[in-house]
Amino acid sequence: MKRLIAAGALAGALAMLAAGCSNLITTPSQESRSGAAQWIGKNRVDLANQMGQPKEAVPMTDTGGEMLFYSYEGHHYVFETGPDGSIISAVQTR
C-alpha cells in the first residue's frame, strides 16, 4: 500500500511538472541566474540548512534517490538526489 501511495505521489508530481513544462525549459544562462544550478553536487543536508525541509520528498525507487520539492523566498524548486544524498539535478520551476 505504501508503494502504491508513493507511486501515486510520483505520478502526480510528474503530471504537475509536465503541465508546466514550458516553465522548466531553461537555457544555461537562465539556470545560473535562478540559483538552482549552484546546488548540483552539494549534499541535501546543505540544502535543508539553507532552505529548510522540503514541502514534499518523493522516493525514487529506480535510482534510490529522492525528488525534493521546495518553496523558498517566493520561488519553487525541484531537486533530484542520488542514493548518497548528493544533488544531481536542480530546476527552478517558477
MOPAC internal coordinates of N, CA, C and O (Angstrom, degrees):
PM7 1SCF
backbone

  N    0.0000 0     0.00 0     0.00 0    0    0    0
  C    1.4394 1     0.00 0     0.00 0    1    0    0
  C    1.5265 1   111.06 1     0.00 0    2    1    0
  O    1.2310 1   120.15 1   137.82 1    3    2    1
  N    1.3422 1   117.32 1   -42.18 1    3    2    1
  C    1.4510 1   120.82 1   178.78 1    5    3    2
  C    1.5201 1   110.61 1   -62.18 1    6    5    3
  O    1.2310 1   121.05 1   141.77 1    7    6    5
  N    1.3211 1   115.61 1   -38.23 1    7    6    5
  C    1.4595 1   120.30 1   179.85 1    9    7    6
  C    1.5275 1   110.34 1   -64.82 1   10    9    7
  O    1.2310 1   120.49 1   141.47 1   11   10    9
  N    1.3206 1   116.66 1   -38.53 1   11   10    9
  C    1.4593 1   121.58 1   178.71 1   13   11   10
  C    1.5265 1   110.57 1   -66.07 1   14   13   11
  O    1.2310 1   120.12 1   139.20 1   15   14   13
  N    1.3126 1   117.38 1   -40.80 1   15   14   13
  C    1.4654 1   121.39 1   178.55 1   17   15   14
  C    1.5247 1   109.96 1   -65.64 1   18   17   15
  O    1.2310 1   120.16 1   136.87 1   19   18   17
  N    1.3318 1   117.31 1   -43.13 1   19   18   17
  C    1.4626 1   120.69 1   178.88 1   21   19   18
  C    1.5234 1   110.47 1   -63.80 1   22   21   19
  O    1.2310 1   120.52 1   139.19 1   23   22   21
  N    1.3245 1   116.62 1   -40.81 1   23   22   21
  C    1.4617 1   120.12 1   178.77 1   25   23   22
  C    1.5247 1   110.20 1   -65.14 1   26   25   23
  O    1.2310 1   120.31 1   140.85 1   27   26   25
  N    1.3191 1   117.02 1   -39.15 1   27   26   25
  C    1.4578 1   121.01 1   177.64 1   29   27   26
  C    1.5213 1   111.85 1   -65.04 1   30   29   27
  O    1.2310 1   120.77 1   138.93 1   31   30   29
  N    1.3194 1   116.14 1   -41.07 1   31   30   29
  C    1.4635 1   120.40 1   178.44 1   33   31   30
  C    1.5159 1   110.57 1   -64.39 1   34   33   31
  O    1.2310 1   120.59 1   138.08 1   35   34   33
  N    1.3234 1   116.48 1   -41.92 1   35   34   33
  C    1.4627 1   120.42 1   178.76 1   37   35   34
  C    1.5201 1   110.57 1   -65.55 1   38   37   35
  O    1.2310 1   120.30 1   137.88 1   39   38   37
  N    1.3375 1   117.03 1   -42.12 1   39   38   37
  C    1.4620 1   120.80 1   178.59 1   41   39   38
  C    1.5236 1   110.62 1   -62.38 1   42   41   39
  O    1.2310 1   120.46 1   138.53 1   43   42   41
  N    1.3230 1   116.73 1   -41.47 1   43   42   41
  C    1.4601 1   120.69 1   177.87 1   45   43   42
  C    1.5191 1   111.86 1   -64.27 1   46   45   43
  O    1.2310 1   120.67 1   137.96 1   47   46   45
  N    1.3212 1   116.32 1   -42.04 1   47   46   45
  C    1.4642 1   120.49 1   179.25 1   49   47   46
  C    1.5156 1   110.51 1   -64.58 1   50   49   47
  O    1.2310 1   120.34 1   137.55 1   51   50   49
  N    1.3202 1   116.96 1   -42.45 1   51   50   49
  C    1.4543 1   120.33 1   178.81 1   53   51   50
  C    1.5259 1   111.49 1   -66.18 1   54   53   51
  O    1.2310 1   120.25 1   144.19 1   55   54   53
  N    1.3198 1   117.12 1   -35.81 1   55   54   53
  C    1.4606 1   120.43 1   177.26 1   57   55   54
  C    1.5300 1   110.63 1   -65.21 1   58   57   55
  O    1.2310 1   120.53 1   138.76 1   59   58   57
  N    1.3400 1   116.60 1   -41.24 1   59   58   57
  C    1.4591 1   119.82 1   177.45 1   61   59   58
  C    1.5214 1   110.58 1   -64.14 1   62   61   59
  O    1.2310 1   120.42 1   139.48 1   63   62   61
  N    1.3231 1   116.81 1   -40.52 1   63   62   61
  C    1.4600 1   120.09 1   178.47 1   65   63   62
  C    1.5151 1   110.94 1   -66.02 1   66   65   63
  O    1.2310 1   119.92 1   139.19 1   67   66   65
  N    1.3228 1   117.77 1   -40.81 1   67   66   65
  C    1.4620 1   121.10 1   179.35 1   69   67   66
  C    1.5210 1   111.33 1   -65.21 1   70   69   67
  O    1.2310 1   120.40 1   142.28 1   71   70   69
  N    1.3196 1   116.84 1   -37.72 1   71   70   69
  C    1.4605 1   120.94 1   179.74 1   73   71   70
  C    1.5246 1   111.24 1   -64.71 1   74   73   71
  O    1.2310 1   120.53 1   147.02 1   75   74   73
  N    1.2919 1   116.59 1   -32.98 1   75   74   73
  C    1.4585 1   120.27 1  -179.77 1   77   75   74
  C    1.5121 1   112.85 1  -108.68 1   78   77   75
  O    1.2310 1   120.15 1  -149.08 1   79   78   77
  N    1.3286 1   117.32 1    30.92 1   79   78   77
  C    1.4627 1   119.89 1  -173.42 1   81   79   78
  C    1.5148 1   112.37 1   -62.77 1   82   81   79
  O    1.2310 1   119.47 1   154.70 1   83   82   81
  N    1.3129 1   118.63 1   -25.30 1   83   82   81
  C    1.4584 1   118.96 1   178.67 1   85   83   82
  C    1.5255 1   110.34 1   -64.63 1   86   85   83
  O    1.2310 1   120.11 1   152.54 1   87   86   85
  N    1.3257 1   117.40 1   -27.46 1   87   86   85
  C    1.4641 1   120.60 1   177.00 1   89   87   86
  C    1.5257 1   112.07 1   -77.19 1   90   89   87
  O    1.2310 1   120.52 1   160.80 1   91   90   89
  N    1.3375 1   116.61 1   -19.20 1   91   90   89
  C    1.4556 1   120.33 1  -176.74 1   93   91   90
  C    1.5175 1   112.92 1   -86.79 1   94   93   91
  O    1.2310 1   120.16 1   162.03 1   95   94   93
  N    1.3184 1   117.31 1   -17.97 1   95   94   93
  C    1.4546 1   120.32 1  -177.27 1   97   95   94
  C    1.5171 1   107.83 1   -81.12 1   98   97   95
  O    1.2310 1   121.20 1   -64.88 1   99   98   97
  N    1.3203 1   115.31 1   115.12 1   99   98   97
  C    1.4528 1   120.26 1  -178.86 1  101   99   98
  C    1.5169 1   109.36 1  -131.78 1  102  101   99
  O    1.2310 1   121.33 1   -26.36 1  103  102  101
  N    1.2916 1   115.05 1   153.64 1  103  102  101
  C    1.4498 1   120.02 1   173.22 1  105  103  102
  C    1.5207 1   107.47 1   -89.28 1  106  105  103
  O    1.2310 1   119.81 1   -17.13 1  107  106  105
  N    1.3385 1   117.96 1   162.87 1  107  106  105
  C    1.4650 1   118.78 1   178.92 1  109  107  106
  C    1.5269 1   113.32 1   -55.48 1  110  109  107
  O    1.2310 1   119.70 1   144.77 1  111  110  109
  N    1.3364 1   118.17 1   -35.23 1  111  110  109
  C    1.4633 1   119.20 1   179.55 1  113  111  110
  C    1.5265 1   111.32 1   -67.78 1  114  113  111
  O    1.2310 1   120.17 1   145.34 1  115  114  113
  N    1.3455 1   117.27 1   -34.66 1  115  114  113
  C    1.4581 1   119.98 1   177.09 1  117  115  114
  C    1.5149 1   110.95 1   -68.84 1  118  117  115
  O    1.2310 1   120.00 1   142.21 1  119  118  117
  N    1.3325 1   117.60 1   -37.79 1  119  118  117
  C    1.4630 1   120.41 1   179.24 1  121  119  118
  C    1.5184 1   111.06 1   -62.54 1  122  121  119
  O    1.2310 1   120.17 1   139.48 1  123  122  121
  N    1.3229 1   117.29 1   -40.52 1  123  122  121
  C    1.4611 1   118.59 1  -178.80 1  125  123  122
  C    1.5205 1   110.60 1   -68.55 1  126  125  123
  O    1.2310 1   120.13 1   147.52 1  127  126  125
  N    1.3420 1   117.36 1   -32.48 1  127  126  125
  C    1.4621 1   119.71 1   177.86 1  129  127  126
  C    1.5172 1   111.37 1   -73.24 1  130  129  127
  O    1.2310 1   120.25 1   148.57 1  131  130  129
  N    1.3312 1   117.12 1   -31.43 1  131  130  129
  C    1.4623 1   119.83 1  -174.60 1  133  131  130
  C    1.5214 1   112.41 1   -70.34 1  134  133  131
  O    1.2310 1   120.05 1   154.77 1  135  134  133
  N    1.3158 1   117.52 1   -25.23 1  135  134  133
  C    1.4459 1   120.15 1  -178.40 1  137  135  134
  C    1.5118 1   113.50 1    88.34 1  138  137  135
  O    1.2310 1   119.84 1   168.05 1  139  138  137
  N    1.3327 1   117.90 1   -11.95 1  139  138  137
  C    1.4572 1   120.50 1  -178.82 1  141  139  138
  C    1.5248 1   110.86 1   -69.11 1  142  141  139
  O    1.2310 1   120.25 1   141.06 1  143  142  141
  N    1.3188 1   117.13 1   -38.94 1  143  142  141
  C    1.4603 1   121.04 1  -176.06 1  145  143  142
  C    1.5350 1   112.12 1   -63.86 1  146  145  143
  O    1.2310 1   119.89 1   155.68 1  147  146  145
  N    1.3058 1   117.81 1   -24.32 1  147  146  145
  C    1.4650 1   120.79 1  -178.97 1  149  147  146
  C    1.5286 1   112.20 1   -65.21 1  150  149  147
  O    1.2310 1   120.04 1   161.99 1  151  150  149
  N    1.3283 1   117.53 1   -18.01 1  151  150  149
  C    1.4636 1   121.22 1  -176.79 1  153  151  150
  C    1.5220 1   112.94 1   -87.33 1  154  153  151
  O    1.2310 1   119.37 1   164.81 1  155  154  153
  N    1.3067 1   118.80 1   -15.19 1  155  154  153
  C    1.4658 1   120.99 1  -177.96 1  157  155  154
  C    1.5298 1   109.04 1   -62.08 1  158  157  155
  O    1.2310 1   121.46 1   -50.74 1  159  158  157
  N    1.3322 1   114.81 1   129.26 1  159  158  157
  C    1.4556 1   121.27 1  -179.09 1  161  159  158
  C    1.5225 1   113.88 1    94.33 1  162  161  159
  O    1.2310 1   120.24 1   163.25 1  163  162  161
  N    1.3173 1   117.14 1   -16.75 1  163  162  161
  C    1.4628 1   120.40 1   178.90 1  165  163  162
  C    1.5234 1   109.84 1   -86.33 1  166  165  163
  O    1.2310 1   120.84 1   -11.44 1  167  166  165
  N    1.3208 1   116.01 1   168.56 1  167  166  165
  C    1.4589 1   122.02 1  -178.05 1  169  167  166
  C    1.5217 1   110.46 1   -88.14 1  170  169  167
  O    1.2310 1   120.73 1   -29.87 1  171  170  169
  N    1.3350 1   116.21 1   150.13 1  171  170  169
  C    1.4695 1   120.09 1  -179.99 1  173  171  170
  C    1.5274 1   111.70 1   -65.03 1  174  173  171
  O    1.2310 1   119.76 1   158.01 1  175  174  173
  N    1.3243 1   118.06 1   -21.99 1  175  174  173
  C    1.4692 1   120.91 1   176.61 1  177  175  174
  C    1.5240 1   109.46 1   -66.70 1  178  177  175
  O    1.2310 1   120.39 1   139.36 1  179  178  177
  N    1.3440 1   116.87 1   -40.64 1  179  178  177
  C    1.4654 1   120.63 1   176.60 1  181  179  178
  C    1.5254 1   110.49 1   -61.78 1  182  181  179
  O    1.2310 1   120.80 1   139.60 1  183  182  181
  N    1.3236 1   116.07 1   -40.40 1  183  182  181
  C    1.4643 1   121.56 1   178.20 1  185  183  182
  C    1.5249 1   110.57 1   -62.74 1  186  185  183
  O    1.2310 1   120.27 1   134.83 1  187  186  185
  N    1.3293 1   117.09 1   -45.17 1  187  186  185
  C    1.4650 1   121.43 1   179.64 1  189  187  186
  C    1.5307 1   111.02 1   -64.73 1  190  189  187
  O    1.2310 1   119.91 1   143.96 1  191  190  189
  N    1.3261 1   117.78 1   -36.04 1  191  190  189
  C    1.4647 1   120.40 1   177.67 1  193  191  190
  C    1.5197 1   111.16 1   -64.29 1  194  193  191
  O    1.2310 1   120.12 1   145.71 1  195  194  193
  N    1.3434 1   117.39 1   -34.29 1  195  194  193
  C    1.4621 1   121.56 1  -179.03 1  197  195  194
  C    1.5291 1   112.09 1   -83.55 1  198  197  195
  O    1.2310 1   120.33 1   131.32 1  199  198  197
  N    1.3350 1   116.97 1   -48.68 1  199  198  197
  C    1.4628 1   121.14 1  -171.32 1  201  199  198
  C    1.5234 1   114.57 1  -105.57 1  202  201  199
  O    1.2310 1   119.65 1   175.59 1  203  202  201
  N    1.3178 1   118.27 1    -4.41 1  203  202  201
  C    1.4529 1   120.99 1  -176.82 1  205  203  202
  C    1.5198 1   110.76 1    86.04 1  206  205  203
  O    1.2310 1   120.61 1    13.16 1  207  206  205
  N    1.3117 1   116.43 1  -166.84 1  207  206  205
  C    1.4599 1   120.89 1  -179.41 1  209  207  206
  C    1.5273 1   109.68 1   -78.77 1  210  209  207
  O    1.2310 1   120.09 1   -32.78 1  211  210  209
  N    1.3423 1   117.44 1   147.22 1  211  210  209
  C    1.4643 1   119.78 1  -179.40 1  213  211  210
  C    1.5255 1   111.64 1   -67.76 1  214  213  211
  O    1.2310 1   121.06 1   -25.11 1  215  214  213
  N    1.3506 1   115.58 1   154.89 1  215  214  213
  C    1.4727 1   120.12 1   175.14 1  217  215  214
  C    1.5156 1   109.81 1   -66.67 1  218  217  215
  O    1.2310 1   121.09 1   146.62 1  219  218  217
  N    1.3428 1   115.52 1   -33.38 1  219  218  217
  C    1.4594 1   120.52 1   179.74 1  221  219  218
  C    1.5243 1   108.15 1  -152.15 1  222  221  219
  O    1.2310 1   120.93 1   -38.61 1  223  222  221
  N    1.3249 1   115.82 1   141.39 1  223  222  221
  C    1.4635 1   122.28 1   175.88 1  225  223  222
  C    1.5227 1   107.26 1  -128.87 1  226  225  223
  O    1.2310 1   120.72 1   -61.63 1  227  226  225
  N    1.3242 1   116.22 1   118.37 1  227  226  225
  C    1.4579 1   120.98 1  -176.83 1  229  227  226
  C    1.5262 1   108.38 1  -112.46 1  230  229  227
  O    1.2310 1   119.77 1   -60.60 1  231  230  229
  N    1.3483 1   118.05 1   119.40 1  231  230  229
  C    1.4598 1   120.31 1   177.63 1  233  231  230
  C    1.5270 1   110.48 1   -66.35 1  234  233  231
  O    1.2310 1   120.75 1   -39.06 1  235  234  233
  N    1.3088 1   116.18 1   140.94 1  235  234  233
  C    1.4628 1   121.83 1   178.07 1  237  235  234
  C    1.5233 1   107.09 1  -110.45 1  238  237  235
  O    1.2310 1   120.95 1   -81.11 1  239  238  237
  N    1.3135 1   115.79 1    98.89 1  239  238  237
  C    1.4597 1   120.35 1  -174.02 1  241  239  238
  C    1.5164 1   112.83 1   -65.64 1  242  241  239
  O    1.2310 1   119.86 1   154.06 1  243  242  241
  N    1.3269 1   117.87 1   -25.94 1  243  242  241
  C    1.4624 1   119.43 1  -178.93 1  245  243  242
  C    1.5217 1   112.74 1   -73.43 1  246  245  243
  O    1.2310 1   119.66 1   149.66 1  247  246  245
  N    1.3415 1   118.26 1   -30.34 1  247  246  245
  C    1.4615 1   120.91 1  -179.29 1  249  247  246
  C    1.5233 1   113.31 1  -109.28 1  250  249  247
  O    1.2310 1   120.20 1   161.63 1  251  250  249
  N    1.3271 1   117.22 1   -18.37 1  251  250  249
  C    1.4590 1   120.79 1  -176.61 1  253  251  250
  C    1.5158 1   112.89 1    85.51 1  254  253  251
  O    1.2310 1   120.24 1  -179.95 1  255  254  253
  N    1.3259 1   117.15 1     0.05 1  255  254  253
  C    1.4570 1   121.31 1   179.06 1  257  255  254
  C    1.5112 1   111.52 1   -97.53 1  258  257  255
  O    1.2310 1   121.04 1    21.75 1  259  258  257
  N    1.3225 1   115.61 1  -158.25 1  259  258  257
  C    1.4607 1   121.67 1   179.82 1  261  259  258
  C    1.5174 1   109.41 1  -139.50 1  262  261  259
  O    1.2310 1   121.17 1   -24.50 1  263  262  261
  N    1.3184 1   115.37 1   155.50 1  263  262  261
  C    1.4509 1   122.13 1   169.90 1  265  263  262
  C    1.5249 1   105.74 1  -107.92 1  266  265  263
  O    1.2310 1   120.38 1   -57.31 1  267  266  265
  N    1.3209 1   116.88 1   122.69 1  267  266  265
  C    1.4653 1   122.72 1  -175.10 1  269  267  266
  C    1.5219 1   109.83 1  -112.32 1  270  269  267
  O    1.2310 1   120.62 1   -50.15 1  271  270  269
  N    1.3321 1   116.43 1   129.85 1  271  270  269
  C    1.4553 1   122.50 1  -179.61 1  273  271  270
  C    1.5214 1   108.50 1  -110.75 1  274  273  271
  O    1.2310 1   120.79 1   -53.94 1  275  274  273
  N    1.3375 1   116.09 1   126.06 1  275  274  273
  C    1.4585 1   122.24 1  -177.20 1  277  275  274
  C    1.5222 1   111.29 1  -126.87 1  278  277  275
  O    1.2310 1   120.82 1   -32.39 1  279  278  277
  N    1.3118 1   116.04 1   147.61 1  279  278  277
  C    1.4578 1   123.94 1   162.90 1  281  279  278
  C    1.5178 1   104.83 1  -120.04 1  282  281  279
  O    1.2310 1   120.89 1   -55.50 1  283  282  281
  N    1.3291 1   115.90 1   124.50 1  283  282  281
  C    1.4634 1   119.38 1  -175.90 1  285  283  282
  C    1.5264 1   108.50 1  -146.72 1  286  285  283
  O    1.2310 1   120.54 1   -57.26 1  287  286  285
  N    1.3059 1   116.57 1   122.74 1  287  286  285
  C    1.4576 1   124.56 1   178.06 1  289  287  286
  C    1.5308 1   111.59 1    50.32 1  290  289  287
  O    1.2310 1   120.86 1  -135.40 1  291  290  289
  N    1.3322 1   115.97 1    44.60 1  291  290  289
  C    1.4589 1   120.89 1   176.27 1  293  291  290
  C    1.5203 1   115.43 1    81.41 1  294  293  291
  O    1.2310 1   119.69 1  -175.98 1  295  294  293
  N    1.3130 1   118.19 1     4.02 1  295  294  293
  C    1.4627 1   122.04 1   179.80 1  297  295  294
  C    1.5213 1   109.27 1  -116.94 1  298  297  295
  O    1.2310 1   120.80 1   -23.25 1  299  298  297
  N    1.3194 1   116.09 1   156.75 1  299  298  297
  C    1.4590 1   122.06 1   179.35 1  301  299  298
  C    1.5202 1   109.01 1  -117.56 1  302  301  299
  O    1.2310 1   120.85 1   -46.10 1  303  302  301
  N    1.3235 1   115.98 1   133.90 1  303  302  301
  C    1.4589 1   122.50 1  -176.63 1  305  303  302
  C    1.5230 1   110.29 1  -130.51 1  306  305  303
  O    1.2310 1   121.12 1   -29.01 1  307  306  305
  N    1.3382 1   115.47 1   150.99 1  307  306  305
  C    1.4538 1   122.48 1   171.37 1  309  307  306
  C    1.5266 1   106.45 1  -127.43 1  310  309  307
  O    1.2310 1   120.81 1   -54.63 1  311  310  309
  N    1.3258 1   116.06 1   125.37 1  311  310  309
  C    1.4587 1   122.39 1   179.00 1  313  311  310
  C    1.5176 1   108.71 1  -118.55 1  314  313  311
  O    1.2310 1   120.70 1   -37.48 1  315  314  313
  N    1.3171 1   116.28 1   142.52 1  315  314  313
  C    1.4635 1   121.36 1   173.51 1  317  315  314
  C    1.5203 1   107.55 1  -115.95 1  318  317  315
  O    1.2310 1   121.00 1   -49.46 1  319  318  317
  N    1.3269 1   115.69 1   130.54 1  319  318  317
  C    1.4533 1   119.80 1   178.90 1  321  319  318
  C    1.5219 1   109.91 1  -109.21 1  322  321  319
  O    1.2310 1   121.35 1   -24.37 1  323  322  321
  N    1.3162 1   115.02 1   155.63 1  323  322  321
  C    1.4499 1   121.06 1   173.08 1  325  323  322
  C    1.5166 1   109.59 1   -85.88 1  326  325  323
  O    1.2310 1   120.25 1    -0.77 1  327  326  325
  N    1.3305 1   117.13 1   179.23 1  327  326  325
  C    1.4650 1   120.12 1  -178.71 1  329  327  326
  C    1.5275 1   113.01 1   -63.14 1  330  329  327
  O    1.2310 1   120.11 1   157.58 1  331  330  329
  N    1.3245 1   117.40 1   -22.42 1  331  330  329
  C    1.4618 1   120.73 1   179.89 1  333  331  330
  C    1.5269 1   113.30 1   -88.76 1  334  333  331
  O    1.2310 1   120.06 1  -179.91 1  335  334  333
  N    1.3424 1   117.49 1     0.09 1  335  334  333
  C    1.4586 1   121.15 1   178.69 1  337  335  334
  C    1.5141 1   114.38 1    90.61 1  338  337  335
  O    1.2310 1   119.93 1  -178.95 1  339  338  337
  N    1.3364 1   117.74 1     1.05 1  339  338  337
  C    1.4623 1   119.71 1   178.02 1  341  339  338
  C    1.5279 1   109.44 1   -83.88 1  342  341  339
  O    1.2310 1   120.67 1   -33.54 1  343  342  341
  N    1.3106 1   116.33 1   146.46 1  343  342  341
  C    1.4636 1   121.98 1  -177.25 1  345  343  342
  C    1.5202 1   108.43 1   -81.16 1  346  345  343
  O    1.2310 1   121.15 1   -56.60 1  347  346  345
  N    1.3488 1   115.41 1   123.40 1  347  346  345
  C    1.4726 1   120.14 1  -177.49 1  349  347  346
  C    1.5340 1   112.04 1  -106.48 1  350  349  347
  O    1.2310 1   119.81 1   160.93 1  351  350  349
  N    1.3247 1   117.97 1   -19.07 1  351  350  349
  C    1.4625 1   120.28 1   173.51 1  353  351  350
  C    1.5201 1   108.61 1  -151.80 1  354  353  351
  O    1.2310 1   121.62 1   -29.76 1  355  354  353
  N    1.3388 1   114.50 1   150.24 1  355  354  353
  C    1.4626 1   121.02 1  -177.47 1  357  355  354
  C    1.5176 1   108.60 1  -148.56 1  358  357  355
  O    1.2310 1   121.29 1   -47.37 1  359  358  357
  N    1.3414 1   115.15 1   132.63 1  359  358  357
  C    1.4565 1   120.29 1  -178.66 1  361  359  358
  C    1.5210 1   109.05 1  -139.41 1  362  361  359
  O    1.2310 1   121.12 1   -44.44 1  363  362  361
  N    1.3304 1   115.47 1   135.56 1  363  362  361
  C    1.4697 1   119.61 1   171.23 1  365  363  362
  C    1.5207 1   105.65 1   -93.37 1  366  365  363
  O    1.2310 1   120.17 1   -60.23 1  367  366  365
  N    1.3363 1   117.28 1   119.77 1  367  366  365
  C    1.4565 1   120.91 1  -173.62 1  369  367  366
  C    1.5196 1   113.27 1   -87.06 1  370  369  367
  O    1.2310 1   119.27 1   150.13 1  371  370  369
  N    1.3172 1   119.00 1   -29.87 1  371  370  369
  C    1.4581 1   122.35 1   174.06 1  373  371  370
  C    1.4950 1   110.77 1  -164.65 1  374  373  371
  O    1.2310 1   120.10 1   180.00 1  375  374  373

